[in-house]
Amino acid sequence: MNAQEGTAGGVDELLNLLEIDPDALREAEFMQAQAILDSLVGETIARASMEDCRIVVETASGNRYFFYGFMGNAPGAATER
């Protein structure tokens, strides 16, 4: 085995370790978003916008919060436009 083959094998092993369950990721994003929203109780929302890959919420005090992971559909969900 040469150095190049060893590196490729190592990269493949690392990629296998990085497999992420989409449902688990979606759940983690939801829980994080819920915690942020809970912390905003009593705040005034000055602006909210939807961008390509995130939702941005800005409070009257100028703080901005970014929410990711809600822009796609769950497996099997119908797509509406």
C-alpha positions as CSV (number, residue, x, y, z in Angstrom):
1,M,0.0,0.0,0.0
2,N,1.4,3.4,-0.9
3,A,0.8,6.7,1.0
4,Q,-2.0,7.7,-1.4
5,E,-4.0,4.5,-0.8
6,G,-3.6,4.9,3.0
7,T,-4.9,8.5,2.9
8,A,-7.9,7.5,0.8
9,G,-8.8,4.7,3.2
10,G,-8.5,7.0,6.1
11,V,-10.7,9.6,4.5
12,D,-13.3,6.9,3.7
13,E,-13.2,5.8,7.3
14,L,-13.7,9.4,8.6
15,L,-16.6,9.9,6.2
16,N,-18.3,6.8,7.4
17,L,-18.0,8.2,11.0
18,L,-19.6,11.4,9.9
19,E,-22.9,9.9,8.7
20,I,-25.7,11.9,10.2
21,D,-29.3,10.8,10.6
22,P,-31.4,13.6,9.0
23,D,-34.2,13.0,11.5
24,A,-31.9,13.4,14.4
25,L,-30.4,16.6,12.9
26,R,-33.9,18.0,12.3
27,E,-34.9,17.2,15.9
28,A,-31.7,18.8,17.3
29,E,-32.4,22.0,15.2
30,F,-36.0,22.1,16.4
31,M,-34.9,21.8,20.1
32,Q,-32.3,24.6,19.6
33,A,-34.9,26.8,17.9
34,Q,-37.4,26.1,20.8
35,A,-34.8,27.1,23.4
36,I,-34.1,30.4,21.5
37,L,-37.8,31.2,21.1
38,D,-38.3,30.5,24.8
39,S,-35.6,33.0,25.6
40,L,-37.4,35.7,23.5
41,V,-40.6,35.7,25.7
42,G,-41.4,39.4,26.4
43,E,-39.2,40.7,23.5
44,T,-40.6,42.7,20.7
45,I,-39.9,41.2,17.2
46,A,-39.1,44.1,14.9
47,R,-38.4,42.1,11.7
48,A,-38.4,38.6,10.4
49,S,-37.3,37.4,7.0
50,M,-36.9,34.1,5.1
51,E,-33.7,33.7,3.2
52,D,-32.6,30.8,0.9
53,C,-31.3,28.7,3.8
54,R,-32.4,30.3,7.0
55,I,-35.0,32.4,8.8
56,V,-33.8,35.6,10.4
57,V,-35.6,37.2,13.4
58,E,-34.5,40.6,14.7
59,T,-35.7,42.0,18.0
60,A,-36.5,45.7,18.8
61,S,-33.2,45.7,20.8
62,G,-31.3,44.9,17.6
63,N,-30.4,41.2,18.4
64,R,-30.6,38.9,15.4
65,Y,-31.4,35.2,15.6
66,F,-30.8,32.7,12.8
67,F,-32.8,29.5,12.4
68,Y,-31.6,26.8,10.1
69,G,-32.9,23.3,9.2
70,F,-36.5,24.3,8.5
71,M,-36.3,25.2,4.9
72,G,-36.6,21.7,3.4
73,N,-39.3,19.1,3.5
74,A,-39.4,16.1,5.8
75,P,-39.2,12.8,3.9
76,G,-42.5,12.0,2.3
77,A,-43.9,15.5,2.7
78,A,-45.7,17.1,-0.2
79,T,-44.1,20.1,-1.8
80,E,-46.3,23.2,-2.2
81,R,-45.5,26.5,-3.8
